[in-house]
Amino acid sequence: MLNENLSIADFYRLRKSDQAGFAKWRIETLPKGMLLFKLTKGDAPEGQYGVTPWWSAVRPFKEDDEGALGRYQQAKLNGIDMSAMVRFMSAVRIDWNDLDNYVQVELLDDAKAFWGTFTPQPKWSAPNYNLADMRARKAQERQVNGSAMLPDVLGGLEAWQLFIPNLRDVHIKRSAVISAHDMTALGMALGFI
């Protein structure tokens, strides 16, 4: 089992910025075979410190009644793409990540992880009152969110996330990376089309 001895003390050893990503949290055991997803720029490659620890459930899990399946359906109902829906629900600031790609993995063994809700975040990391920068931000927002209109504070609704310390490629099986803006390809991958 990955992180077999994960404890409350381990949470407080995380960087303050990682701790701040959770509004509330606890430790959960994730079963072998659990499908996880994230939206990110690139394909969430393994680096010096492993694979990114930030993930969400594909299928409903514990208090998360929706997972990626529900996010996809919400996006369709709202006439937006998966990227914009996940940005809003998962409280990902525009200047943090483009959220261009849907990455899905399967856990190859049980794992303990931190499980909790997202802390709401402002749409941008810092306020900006410079007219030229404000125009650049609007252009970037249109580029990453298409026609979706985002509120100034993201993550206002309850959504759940995972932080899996020590995750490496040997712990997961990767699926194909899909554009988070291609609702047809995502619908096929998630079994809706």
N, C-alpha and C positions, 0 to 999 in steps of 0.2 A: 504494500500500500504506500502510495506517495504521501508524504507529510503525516505519517502515522501518529507522531507525537505532537502535532500542531496544538498550540495552547493559546489562551487569552494573552499571555505575556508576549507571544510572537507577534500579535497584532500591534502591540505598542513598540515593537522593534522595527516596524515598517517605517518608511519615510513619512514625515508628517503629511506630505501632499497625498500619499496613498491612503493614509488613515482618513484624511479629509474627504475622500471620494465616497465615503459611506455615511448616510444619515443614521442608520442603525445596522447592526450586524451580529452574527454569531458564527460558530464553527459548524459546518455540515460535512457529512461524508457523501461523496459523489460516487455512484456505482460504476463499475467497469462497463464500458459500452455506452455511457452517457454521451450524447451529442451536444457539443458546445459550438457557439458561433460568436463572431465579433465582426464589426465593420471597421475597416482600417485602410490606410494607404498601403499598397503592396500586399504581401501575403502572410504577414506576421511571422517572419523567418526567425529561426533560432539564432541568437547572437551570443555574445560573451556571457550574458547573465541568464541564458535560457530563452524559452519562448515567453512572450508577454503573459503575465499572470491574469490579465483582465479578460473575462469571458462572460457569456450569458448562456442560458439553456435554450436549446432548439425547441424542445417539447416542454409542455407545462411541468414545473418542478416546484414542490413545496408551495409557498405562497404565490409564486409566479404562475398565474392561470393561463398565460399566453405563450411565452417563449417567442422564438423567431416566427413560429406559425401564426401567432396572434398579431405580432408586429406587421407581418406581411398583409394580413387581412385588414388591419387598421389602415395601413398605407393605401390599399386599394379602395377602401370605403371613403377615404379622405381625398382621393385623386392625387396622391403624391407618391414618390418612390420610397423604397426601403431606407435609403440613406437619410432623407429628411425625417422620416418617422423615428428612426433609431437616434438621430441627433437630438430630437426633442425629448424622447422618453429617457434616453441614457445620459442626458445632460452633458453632451460633448461640445465644448466651445468651438466655434468655427475655426479659430486660429490654432486649435490643438491638433486637428486631424481632418483630412478631407472625407473620410468614411466612404471611399470609392468602391471598395471591394468587400464582398461577403466571403468570409473565411469560415469553414466548418471543419471541426475535428471530432474525433471519437476517442474517449479515454480508453487506454489499453489495460488499465488496472484501476482499482478503487483509489480514491484520493480524498484527503481532507482539504477543505478550503474555507476561506472566509466568505460568507453568504450574507447579503444585505441589500438595502435600498440605496439608490443613488442620492447624493446630496445635490440639490438644485444648484445650477451654475449660471452665471451671466452668459449671454450669447457671445461676448468677446472678453478677452482676458483683462483688458484695461479700457476705461472710457477714453474716447478720442474726440477732441473738439476741433481738430484741424480739418478744414473743408476738403482738401485734396485727399487726406487719409480716409475721411468719411466716404468719399466717392469710391475709393479703392476697396473699402470694406463692403460697400453695397455691391460692387462688381463681383467680389469674391463670394459673397453670400448667394448671389444669383447663380454663379458657377457651380457651387457645391450643393445648393438646394433647389435649383430649378425654379419652379413657380411657387414653391412652398413658402408661406409667410410664417416666420418663427417669432415667438414672443421674445421679449428682452431677457427673460429668465427661462432656462431650459430645465426639464426634469420636474415639472410641477406635479405630475401624476406619479403614483407609486409604480416603480419598476425595479426589478431585482437584478443583481449582478454577482459575479464570483471573482475572487482574487485567489489564484492557485499558486502559492509560492513554489519555487524549485521546479517548475514545469519545463520539461525538455522534449525534444522531438521523439526520444525513445519512449515517452509516456503517451504519445498520441498517434493516431492514424489520420492523415490529412485527406480531405476531399478536394475537389476542384474549386478554384477561386472563381467567383462569379461577380460581375459588375453589380454593385448595389443600386445602380440606376436602371438596370434591365429587369423590369418586373416580369416579363415573360419567362426569361431564363430562371429567375428566382422561383417563380410559380411552378415551373417544371421540377426544379430541384427539391422543392418543399412538398411536392405531391398535389398541388392545386390545379395543375394543367395537364 
